Amino acid sequence: MKLKMQFIFFLLLSFFLAKSQTIIQGVIKNEENKTLSYCAIGIKDTNVGTITDEKGFYKIIIPNEFQNKNVIINAEGYLEQSFNLLELKANPNVILKFKTENIKEVILTAKKLKEKTIGQKSRPIITFSKMFDKNVPTIEQGNIFEIYKKTKLNYFSFHIIPSSKYEQITLKLNIYSVKNSLPDESILNENIIFKTSSTGWQIIDLSKYKLIFNNLDEIAITLQLVDYTPLKDTDFVFGISAKKSLSKNLMFRFQSQSQWKKSEGTFLTNINVGYDKKGKTNIDHKIMNDEPTENHIEKELISFYKGREEGLKTIYGKNPNGKYIDLEDAKIYFEEYGSGEPLILLEGNNGLISDFYNQISFFSKQFRVIAIDTRGQGKSLDFAKNDYGYEKLSDDLQQIVKRLKLQKVNIIGWSDGGITGLIFNSKNPNLVNKLVTIGANTNPEGVKDALLQSIKQGYENSNDEREKRRLNLMINYPNITIDDLRKIKNPVLIVAGDEDDIKQEHTAQIAERIDNAKLEIIENSTHNIPFEQPKILNKKILDFLKK
């Protein structure tokens, strides 16, 4: 009897819920019969809303209390449309019309624009996270930025919490004008979609969208999680890092027609812009007062993002002919190009084989280039349980050389790769013909104080064991002694940028302590010389290797 009553109650409840809401499903297209992905659909001043999927399909559930309100549909580059419930039920498949007028753009003069990065460029000691709900793709979160009177957007960068877990996420970036300190109207004419499989700092290239604005003092930039692929047997987690501040610069709304809400704090986001100095606002005093202003920091961030993005467009790092070498507690991925003397490329901390895209294409014409993903980076896997130093990476390299049956090798090591090269060379002098290090150090004190402090802060704030192991390498290692350097007898080229993160006097000391070393300081360069000065770097290295 009890079970029967429960069943009747369930039926009544289901009937009541079905009657208390309306479900509408359809497809949104444009006048050319093309489906429109990620269109916003919602009821004004409510949390009722949805978004079309990649194929333009939508499903919206409208509670009974909102049956009298209109459903509004909008998309970048199209006229907004409004429907009452009866209209939408009768014809749920909607055609959006193109806007007849686009956002006014300013045509800047042919002179070169000045560049600046505006916003949060580093991760402070204390951060928190603003999480996204995987079931609600309509949620938007973002910041307001003060810009110049004449501004071109180049890049947008943001920081994903390292503890995020997913195979891939798809984000939609939105840009709005600002009114009464809140996002107002969209100033985009097309969708900006970004996909990533990594965490930490991300960059979205905006240059191809030609976003040039005139007489806007502020813009708001938000992100939406519109799709995701979870990891197998792992709960989905995704959040954007933020820092505490008294200013209410965190923007949030539930869907495209709901009210914006502000809360204290600032997302770890920034924009790189080109601007006309004549159109300058008071931005320098208001937005940059709590950020580092050294030109080399901006230059380094820009060159890294640009270089990493260009490298990822190449086949390097994802060549179908790439191979693995199984070690006791790691699986090391490598790729080979060209023929001749072996030339091993060792990437930096958090590096990828594709970071050497300028070098692989150049040196493979004369050498057998062997590009390696360090354990735990790129496609290589790391099964070690405990923290380790660069000696572990040197031992990996020794096993790789042995497995490939190489008698003697040349090595180019960038940053951590250079450190590994120095240790390997010291321990295996008979296996090295020539060594090139780029931005290497022999102990943590060789790193500039600001960067070292930032690394320590990142370690303290991270909940990701793999990231902590990577950061620990730079905090507590290397510990290369003078005696270790004295063991190196073969020719060594020590390279660094004049604005490198490694102290210049430290770089000079390394060259002084190796008997057969040559020092090259490359002007107008940061730690990212392979990205910034590939032609100069490649020529100097080739001259050294061929001498």
C-alpha positions in Angstrom: 0.0 0.0 0.0 2.8 2.4 0.9 4.7 1.7 -2.4 1.4 2.3 -4.3 0.9 5.7 -2.5 4.5 6.7 -3.3 4.0 5.8 -7.0 0.8 7.9 -7.2 2.6 10.8 -5.5 5.4 10.6 -8.0 3.0 10.6 -10.9 1.1 13.6 -9.5 4.4 15.5 -8.9 5.6 14.7 -12.4 2.3 15.9 -13.9 2.4 19.1 -11.8 6.0 19.9 -12.8 5.2 19.2 -16.5 2.3 21.6 -16.3 4.3 24.3 -14.5 6.8 24.8 -17.2 7.1 24.9 -21.0 10.0 23.3 -23.0 10.8 24.7 -26.4 13.5 23.2 -28.7 14.6 24.5 -32.1 17.4 25.6 -34.3 18.7 29.1 -35.0 20.0 30.0 -38.5 20.9 33.2 -40.4 19.5 34.4 -43.7 21.9 32.3 -45.6 20.5 29.2 -43.9 23.7 28.6 -41.9 23.2 27.4 -38.3 24.4 29.9 -35.6 26.4 28.4 -32.7 26.5 29.9 -29.2 23.6 32.3 -29.6 22.2 33.7 -26.4 18.5 33.1 -25.5 16.9 34.4 -22.4 14.1 36.2 -20.6 15.0 39.7 -19.4 15.7 40.2 -15.7 15.5 36.5 -14.9 17.8 33.6 -14.6 15.9 31.7 -17.4 18.2 31.3 -20.4 20.1 29.0 -22.6 22.6 29.0 -25.4 22.7 27.2 -28.8 25.2 24.4 -29.2 27.9 24.2 -31.9 25.2 23.1 -34.4 22.8 25.9 -33.6 20.4 23.7 -31.6 18.8 25.0 -28.4 16.5 23.9 -25.6 14.9 26.3 -23.1 12.8 25.5 -20.1 10.4 28.3 -19.2 8.7 28.1 -15.8 5.0 28.9 -15.6 5.6 32.2 -13.7 7.3 33.6 -16.8 4.8 32.5 -19.5 3.8 36.2 -20.1 7.3 37.4 -20.7 9.1 37.6 -24.1 12.1 35.4 -25.0 15.0 37.4 -26.4 17.5 36.0 -28.9 20.7 37.6 -29.9 24.1 36.8 -31.5 27.2 38.8 -32.4 26.7 40.4 -35.8 22.9 39.9 -35.9 19.8 41.9 -35.0 18.3 41.0 -31.6 14.8 39.5 -31.8 12.0 39.1 -29.3 9.2 36.5 -29.2 6.3 35.8 -27.0 5.8 32.3 -25.9 3.0 31.5 -28.4 5.1 32.7 -31.3 8.1 30.7 -30.3 6.1 27.5 -29.6 4.5 27.9 -33.1 7.8 28.3 -34.8 10.8 27.4 -32.6 13.2 27.5 -35.6 14.4 31.1 -35.8 16.1 33.1 -38.6 18.3 36.0 -37.4 18.9 38.9 -39.7 22.4 40.5 -40.2 23.0 43.9 -38.7 22.9 46.6 -41.4 25.5 48.7 -39.4 28.6 47.4 -37.9 30.4 48.9 -34.9 32.2 52.0 -35.9 36.0 51.4 -36.1 38.7 54.0 -36.0 41.2 53.9 -38.8 44.6 54.6 -37.2 47.4 56.2 -39.0 50.2 54.1 -40.6 52.6 55.0 -37.9 53.6 52.1 -35.6 51.3 51.8 -32.5 52.8 51.7 -29.0 52.0 48.5 -27.1 51.1 48.0 -23.5 49.8 45.2 -21.3 46.9 46.3 -19.1 45.7 44.3 -16.1 47.1 41.5 -13.9 50.4 40.1 -15.3 51.5 37.9 -12.5 50.0 35.6 -9.9 50.1 37.1 -6.4 50.6 35.3 -3.1 46.9 35.2 -2.2 44.4 34.2 -4.8 41.0 32.6 -5.0 38.9 31.0 -7.7 35.6 31.8 -9.4 34.2 28.5 -10.5 32.1 27.7 -13.5 29.1 25.3 -13.5 29.4 22.7 -16.2 25.6 22.5 -16.5 25.0 26.2 -17.0 26.8 27.4 -20.3 25.0 30.8 -20.0 27.0 32.1 -17.0 29.4 35.0 -17.8 32.3 36.2 -15.7 34.8 38.9 -16.4 36.5 42.2 -15.7 36.3 45.9 -16.8 39.4 47.4 -18.4 40.2 51.0 -18.9 41.7 51.6 -22.4 43.0 54.4 -24.6 40.9 56.7 -26.7 42.3 54.9 -29.8 42.9 51.2 -29.0 43.5 48.0 -30.9 43.1 44.8 -29.0 46.0 42.3 -29.6 45.7 39.6 -27.0 43.5 38.6 -24.0 45.2 36.6 -21.3 43.7 34.9 -18.2 44.7 32.4 -15.6 43.0 29.0 -15.1 43.4 27.5 -11.6 45.9 24.7 -11.7 43.6 22.3 -9.9 41.1 22.4 -12.9 40.4 19.0 -14.4 39.2 18.4 -17.9 40.4 16.9 -21.2 39.3 20.1 -23.1 37.1 23.1 -22.6 35.5 25.5 -25.1 35.1 29.1 -24.0 33.3 32.0 -25.6 34.8 35.4 -25.2 32.5 38.5 -25.1 33.4 42.2 -25.2 31.0 45.0 -24.2 31.0 48.7 -24.0 30.6 50.0 -20.4 27.8 52.1 -19.0 27.4 53.1 -15.3 30.4 50.9 -14.4 28.6 47.8 -15.9 28.9 45.9 -19.2 26.4 47.4 -21.7 26.2 46.5 -25.4 28.2 43.9 -27.2 30.9 45.4 -29.5 31.7 42.2 -31.4 30.5 41.3 -34.9 31.4 37.6 -34.7 31.9 34.8 -32.1 35.3 34.5 -30.5 35.8 30.8 -29.5 38.8 29.5 -27.6 39.7 25.9 -26.8 42.3 24.6 -24.4 43.5 21.4 -22.7 45.9 23.1 -20.3 45.7 25.1 -17.1 47.6 28.2 -15.9 48.1 31.2 -18.1 46.2 31.2 -21.4 46.2 33.6 -24.3 43.5 34.4 -26.9 44.8 36.0 -30.1 42.5 38.9 -30.9 44.6 40.4 -33.7 42.7 38.6 -36.5 39.4 40.1 -35.4 40.6 43.7 -36.1 39.1 45.0 -32.9 40.0 48.7 -33.1 37.9 51.1 -31.0 37.6 54.9 -30.9 36.6 57.0 -27.9 35.8 54.1 -25.5 37.2 54.8 -22.1 36.4 51.3 -20.8 35.5 47.8 -22.1 34.3 44.7 -20.3 35.6 41.3 -21.3 33.8 38.1 -20.1 34.2 34.4 -20.6 31.5 31.6 -20.9 32.1 27.9 -20.6 30.1 26.7 -23.6 31.4 23.1 -23.9 33.7 20.7 -22.3 35.2 17.2 -22.5 35.8 15.6 -19.1 38.6 13.4 -18.1 37.7 9.7 -17.8 36.6 8.8 -14.2 37.4 12.3 -13.0 35.0 15.1 -11.8 35.0 18.1 -14.0 36.5 21.3 -12.4 37.1 24.7 -14.0 37.7 28.1 -12.5 39.4 31.4 -13.2 41.9 32.7 -10.7 41.2 36.1 -9.0 42.9 38.2 -6.4 41.4 40.1 -3.5 41.0 43.8 -3.8 38.7 46.5 -2.4 37.4 47.4 -5.9 34.4 45.6 -7.1 35.8 44.5 -10.5 34.4 40.9 -10.7 31.5 40.9 -13.1 28.9 38.1 -13.2 25.6 37.4 -14.7 23.6 34.2 -15.0 22.5 34.6 -18.6 22.4 37.2 -21.4 19.2 38.9 -20.2 19.8 38.8 -16.4 21.2 41.6 -14.3 25.0 42.1 -13.9 26.3 41.7 -10.4 29.6 43.0 -9.1 31.7 41.7 -6.2 35.1 42.6 -4.7 38.2 41.3 -6.3 39.9 41.2 -9.7 40.3 38.3 -12.1 43.9 37.5 -13.1 43.4 38.7 -16.7 45.1 41.2 -18.9 44.9 42.7 -22.4 47.7 43.6 -24.7 46.8 46.6 -26.8 48.2 48.9 -29.5 47.3 52.5 -28.9 47.8 56.0 -30.3 49.6 58.2 -27.7 47.5 61.2 -28.7 44.4 59.5 -27.5 45.8 58.8 -24.1 43.5 58.6 -21.0 44.5 58.6 -17.4 44.9 54.8 -17.6 48.5 54.8 -16.5 47.6 56.2 -13.1 44.4 54.3 -12.5 45.0 50.8 -13.7 48.7 50.2 -13.6 49.5 51.6 -10.2 49.7 48.1 -8.5 51.5 46.3 -11.3 55.2 46.0 -12.4 55.9 48.6 -15.0 59.3 47.3 -16.3 59.2 47.2 -20.1 61.0 43.9 -20.2 58.1 42.1 -18.3 55.6 43.3 -21.0 58.0 42.3 -23.7 58.6 38.9 -22.2 54.9 38.1 -21.8 54.1 39.2 -25.4 57.0 37.3 -27.0 56.2 34.1 -25.0 52.5 34.1 -26.0 53.2 34.9 -29.6 56.0 32.3 -29.8 54.1 29.6 -28.1 51.1 30.1 -30.3 53.2 30.1 -33.6 54.9 26.9 -32.5 51.6 25.1 -31.8 50.6 25.8 -35.4 53.4 23.6 -36.7 53.8 19.9 -36.9 56.5 19.9 -34.2 55.4 18.2 -31.0 52.6 16.3 -32.8 54.4 14.5 -35.7 52.9 11.1 -36.5 56.5 9.8 -36.7 57.3 10.8 -33.1 58.4 8.0 -30.8 58.6 7.1 -27.1 61.4 5.7 -25.0 60.3 3.8 -21.8 62.3 4.5 -18.7 61.9 3.0 -15.3 59.5 5.8 -14.0 58.9 7.8 -17.2 57.8 7.6 -20.8 59.8 10.1 -22.9 58.6 11.4 -26.2 60.9 12.7 -28.9 60.9 13.6 -32.6 63.7 13.5 -35.2 64.4 15.7 -38.2 67.2 15.9 -40.8 70.5 13.9 -40.9 74.1 14.4 -39.9 75.7 14.9 -36.5 73.2 14.4 -33.6 71.9 17.7 -32.2 69.6 17.3 -29.1 67.2 20.1 -28.2 66.2 20.4 -24.6 63.1 22.5 -23.8 62.6 24.8 -20.7 60.4 24.4 -17.7 56.8 24.0 -18.8 58.1 23.8 -22.3 57.1 22.0 -25.5 59.0 20.6 -28.5 57.1 23.1 -30.6 58.8 26.0 -28.7 61.8 25.2 -30.9 59.9 25.6 -34.1 62.4 28.3 -35.4 65.4 26.1 -34.5 64.1 22.7 -35.8 63.4 24.0 -39.3 66.8 25.7 -39.4 69.2 23.2 -37.9 67.6 20.1 -39.5 69.1 21.1 -42.8 72.5 20.3 -41.5 72.1 18.1 -38.4 70.1 15.1 -37.2 67.9 17.1 -34.8 66.4 15.2 -31.8 63.8 17.3 -30.0 62.8 15.9 -26.6 59.8 16.5 -24.3 61.1 16.5 -20.8 59.4 14.1 -18.4 55.9 15.4 -17.4 55.9 17.9 -20.3 54.4 17.8 -23.7 53.6 14.2 -24.6 56.1 12.8 -22.1 54.8 11.1 -18.9 56.2 11.2 -15.4 55.5 8.3 -13.0 57.9 9.4 -10.2 56.4 9.7 -6.7 58.8 12.2 -5.1 60.4 15.6 -6.0 63.6 15.5 -7.9 66.4 17.8 -9.1 67.8 18.3 -12.6 70.1 15.4 -12.0 67.1 13.2 -12.7 66.6 15.0 -16.1 70.2 14.5 -16.8 69.9 10.8 -16.1 66.9 10.6 -18.5 69.0 12.2 -21.2 71.9 9.7 -20.6 69.5 6.8 -21.0 68.0 8.3 -24.2 71.5 8.8 -25.7 72.3 5.2 -24.8 69.0 3.8 -26.3 69.5 5.7 -29.5 73.1 4.4 -29.7 74.6 7.9 -30.1 78.4 8.1 -29.7 78.7 11.8 -29.2 76.1 14.6 -29.3 75.7 18.4 -29.6 73.1 19.9 -27.2 71.1 23.1 -27.3 69.3 23.7 -24.0 66.9 26.5 -23.3 66.4 27.6 -19.7 65.9 24.4 -17.7 67.2 22.5 -20.7 70.4 24.5 -20.5 70.7 23.5 -16.8 70.2 19.8 -17.7 72.8 20.2 -20.5 75.4 21.5 -18.0 74.8 18.7 -15.6 74.8 16.0 -18.3 78.0 17.5 -19.8 79.7 17.5 -16.4 78.8 13.9 -15.7 79.3 12.6 -19.2 82.2 14.6 -20.7 83.0 11.9 -23.3 79.4 12.0 -24.7 79.3 15.7 -25.6 80.8 17.4 -28.6 79.5 20.9 -28.1 77.0 22.4 -25.7 74.8 25.6 -26.1 72.9 27.0 -23.1 70.3 29.7 -23.4 69.2 31.5 -20.2 70.6 28.8 -17.8 71.6 29.2 -14.2 73.7 27.0 -11.8 71.7 27.8 -8.6 68.4 29.5 -7.6 70.3 32.7 -6.6 71.1 33.2 -10.2 67.5 34.0 -10.9 66.3 37.6 -10.5 64.6 38.1 -7.1 61.2 39.2 -8.5 60.8 36.1 -10.6 62.1 33.7 -7.9 59.6 35.2 -5.4 56.8 34.8 -8.0 57.7 31.1 -8.5 57.6 30.6 -4.7 54.2 32.2 -4.5 53.0 30.0 -7.3 54.2 26.9 -5.4 52.5 27.9 -2.2 49.2 28.6 -3.9 49.1 25.5 -6.1 47.1 22.4 -5.4 48.4 20.6 -8.5 51.2 18.1 -7.6 52.6 18.1 -11.1 52.8 21.9 -11.2 54.4 22.0 -7.7 57.0 19.5 -8.7 57.9 21.7 -11.7 58.1 24.8 -9.6 60.1 23.1 -6.9 62.8 22.4 -9.5 63.3 26.1 -9.9 63.0 27.0 -6.1 65.5 24.4 -4.7 67.6 23.5 -7.7 70.0 23.4 -9.5 73.1 23.1 -7.3 75.9 23.0 -9.8 79.3 23.7 -8.2 82.4 25.3 -9.6 84.0 21.9 -9.6 81.2 20.6 -11.7 81.7 23.3 -14.3 85.5 22.7 -14.3 84.9 19.1 -15.5 83.5 20.4 -18.8 86.3 20.6 -21.3 84.5 20.7 -24.6 83.5 24.0 -26.3 80.4 25.6 -24.7 78.4 28.6 -25.9 76.7 30.5 -23.1 73.8 32.7 -24.4 71.5 35.1 -22.5 69.3 38.1 -23.3 70.3 41.5 -22.1 66.9 41.6 -20.3 67.0 38.0 -19.2 65.4 36.6 -16.0 68.9 35.3 -15.2 71.2 37.8 -13.6 73.8 38.9 -16.1 76.6 38.7 -13.7 75.6 35.1 -12.9 75.6 34.2 -16.6 79.1 35.7 -16.9 80.4 33.7 -14.0 79.2 30.5 -15.7 81.2 31.3 -18.8 84.3 32.2 -16.7 84.3 28.9 -14.8 84.2 26.7 -17.9 87.6 26.6 -19.6 86.5 26.5 -23.2 83.4 28.7 -23.0 82.2 31.7 -25.1 79.7 34.2 -23.8 77.1 35.9 -26.0 74.6 38.5 -24.6 72.0 39.2 -27.3 70.6 42.7 -27.2 66.9 43.6 -27.0 66.1 40.1 -25.7 64.4 38.6 -22.6 64.5 35.0 -21.5 62.6 34.1 -24.8 65.5 34.5 -27.3 64.5 31.6 -29.5 61.1 33.4 -30.0 62.4 37.0 -30.1 65.7 36.8 -32.0 65.6 33.4 -33.9 67.8 34.6 -36.9 70.5 36.1 -34.7 70.5 33.2 -32.3 70.5 30.5 -35.0 73.4 32.1 -36.8 75.5 32.4 -33.7 74.8 28.8 -32.7 75.5 27.5 -36.3 78.8 29.5 -36.4 79.7 27.9 -33.0 78.8 24.4 -34.0 80.6 24.5 -37.4 83.7 26.3 -36.1 
